[in-house]
Amino acid sequence: MVTLDRPGGPIWRNREDHILSLLSPDELPIWHAERDRAEAEGLLFMAHPLHCAVGTKPGPAVGRC
C-alpha cells in the first residue's frame, strides 16, 4: 500500500486526475467539496495498493526414484 499526502505533487496529480475521469458530472462537485474539507482539516491523503507476490522456490524432491 502506498499513501500519498502531498496534493501539489506530480504523483498525487496523476492519481487524482484518474479518479476525476471516472466520476460523473454530478459526483465531481461532491468530490471537490469533500477533498477541500479534508485538506482544510489536515486529513487529506490517498492510499493505493501495489502489486506484491510472496512465495518460496520449491526445494529438491525428497524420496523420488
TORTOR-333302 format. One record per residue: residue in three letters; y negated, x negated, z of N, C-alpha, C in turn. Coordinates in steps of 0.1 Angstrom, whole numbers, plus 2048, in hexadecimal, padded with zeros to 3 digits. Layout:
<sites>
ALAYXZYXZYXZ ...
</sites>
This chain:
<sites>
MET80C7F88008008008007F47F7800 VAL7EB7FA7F87DE7F37F77D37FD7FB THR7CA7F88047BF8018087B27FB802 LEU7A98037FE79D7FF7F8791806800 ASP7887FD80477D80380C76F7FE808 ARG76E7F97FB7617F57F675E7FD7EA PRO7578087EC7548117E174C80B7D6 GLY7458007D873D7FA7CE7457F07C6 GLY7517ED7CA7597E37C37607E87B6 PRO7647DE7AE7697E27A17777E87A2 ILE77F7E57AC78C7EB7AD78B7F97B1 TRP7827FC7BB77F8097BF77A8127B3 ARG77180C7AC76B8147A1776818797 ASN77F80E79478A81178A79381C790 ARG79681C79C79F8267A27988337A3 GLU78B8337A87848407A978284679B ASP77F83E79177D84478478A84B77F HIS7958457827A284B77E7A3859785 ILE7A18597927A286579A798870794 LEU78C86C79278287578C78787B77F SER78D87377779287876A79D88376B LEU7A38847777AE88D7797A989B77F LEU79D89B7837978A778A7918B0780 SER7918BD78378B8C777B77C8C877E PRO7748CE7757668CF7787638D6785 ASP76B8DF78976A8E679676D8DD7A2 GLU7768D37A077A8CA7AB7708BE7AD LEU7698BB7A27608AF7A37558B07AE PRO74E8BB7AF7448BC7BA74A8BB7C8 ILE7568C07C975D8BF7D67608B07D9 TRP7668A97CF76989B7D175C8937D5 HIS7518957CE74588E7D17408917DF ALA74089E7E273B8A17F074389B7FB GLU75089C7F9759896804759887804 ARG7578817F87568737F774986E7FE ASP73E8757FC732871802732873811 ARG73887E81573A88082474287582A ALA74D87282475686882A74F85A82B GLU74785782074084A82073584A82B ALA72E85582D724856837729854845 GLU73685984773C85885474484B856 GLY74484384C74B83684D75A83784C LEU75F84284576D845844773844836 LEU76A83F82D76E83F81F77883381C PHE78483681778D82C812797833809 MET79E82C8017A98317F97B58287FB ALA7C082E7FA7CD8277FB7D682A7EF HIS7DC8207EA7E48217DE7F181A7E0 PRO7FC8207DD8098197DF80A80E7D4 LEU8118037D78147F97CE8237F87CC HIS8287F27C18367F17BE83C7E77C8 CYS8487EA7CC84F7E17D585E7E37D3 ALA8657D87D28747D87D28797CF7DC VAL8837D37E388A7CB7ED8987CC7EB GLY89F7C07EB8AD7C07E98B37B27EC THR8C07B17EA8C67A47EC8CF7A27E0 LYS8D17957DD8DA7917D38E87917D8 PRO8F17987D28FF7977D79047897D7 GLY90B7877E29127797E491F7787DC PRO92576D7DD93276B7D593C7757DA ALA94577A7D194F7847D595A77D7DE VAL95E7837E896877E7F19747867EF GLY97F77E7EE98D7847ED9907897DF ARG9887857D498C7897C79977807C1 CYS99F7857B99AA77D7B39A67787A5 
</sites>
